[in-house]
């Protein structure tokens, strides 16, 4: 059970709360991805008052309390005493007339706990425990913690809820605190709701770069990159990828040479373009739990006439077991075979590649390359329109027989990013476009109309973007009893 709108209740205006509990935080969860139901059979310890024969008791909830997560104080732990075993969920509200709900879990007699997600910072929240067979019990008003110092704030400019992706309740993305294009600074991974409010934020350490945060292939955790290539100019020797739940870290994986994008394969292996100790850029793979990298493809050996290259885009096509690999240094991309490392075809400014139809549809400074479910090629690219430079999205049919990319769709937001960009075709036919360093993120319908538009009101570098339906998919335990 995920987030749901329940019944109307007036939202109280935000203010301070000096009476919140000061319990210590939960121990960090460093386990690997586990089934969300695994903890429902955890033994409980009954330390509450003796209330007699539990078989005859109603499943009431008492002694409600709350505390904030130690590191990300938009997340709240609520705790209560359950008089008898019951299926329970928690409802909470911070917008007038809207209630959200946690998943239902089996609470035992004794102390139980649940985490509340998707709440903006510096917000007052009403909440209640809802046993499935008893009356709800209200908790005391919650106030989430301060907005993270340095994290940029966004403004919602366009919103058409009837037309946007209905399952896209939250956006996972990253942003540089520093203004400008491709520049050093403090990089933040964040989750944003559809009202443009930040509900989760984490800063990469030591001004290392984060540009490709993404949900795992299992859908049970997310990943964020910590690239050192551009921060300390070490050829990416110390670059890593982190696996996290919403409320705790899982592990950190060494990815030497990582300087831009990475992807995860169905078996949870990582693949990235490496600039570290190789003859030209290599595409390397590392299995989960392994210390060894395997070279899949090398630019010097597997692609002629390409010159010096550095990548900026990577997409894995599950149906064909191939990679779409993009390079900003020569405004080109290739498709290569995962099993053999063979270069299958390429297009762009490298001679011998596929043509473009029409010729003026050729991409340049392309980013965010992907194949849609229909097999078409989608990307964000620099374009010239009416004497102005903008950053638009182009879609091509890949004609292998005629070795041509036929443009079949494009849209121009009228916004220019000096670098970066990300484009994804959504399940409802809309397109998500993260417009690189412009600080703008939009969702557009097939006619190119904005149905959602947020801006950070500055030229801040944005990373990869992805919509998420339910944040509770990204926590290991939906609720549990505690000793």
PyMOL commands that set and color helices and strands:
alter all, ss='L'
color gray80, all
select helices_A, chain A and resi 38-41+54-56+205-207+229-232+299-302+359-361+436-438+471-474
alter helices_A, ss='H'
color red, helices_A
select strands_A, chain A and resi 61-68+76-82+86-95+98-101+105-107+110-116+124-131+137-138+142-143+155-159+170-179+187-193+198-203+214-215+222-226+240-244+249-254+258-264+270-274+282-286+294-298+311-317+322-327+332-337+343-348+355-357+367-371+377-385+388-399+404-412+422-425+431-434+440-444+450-455+460-462+466-468+480-482
alter strands_A, ss='S'
color yellow, strands_A
deselect
rebuild
show_as cartoon
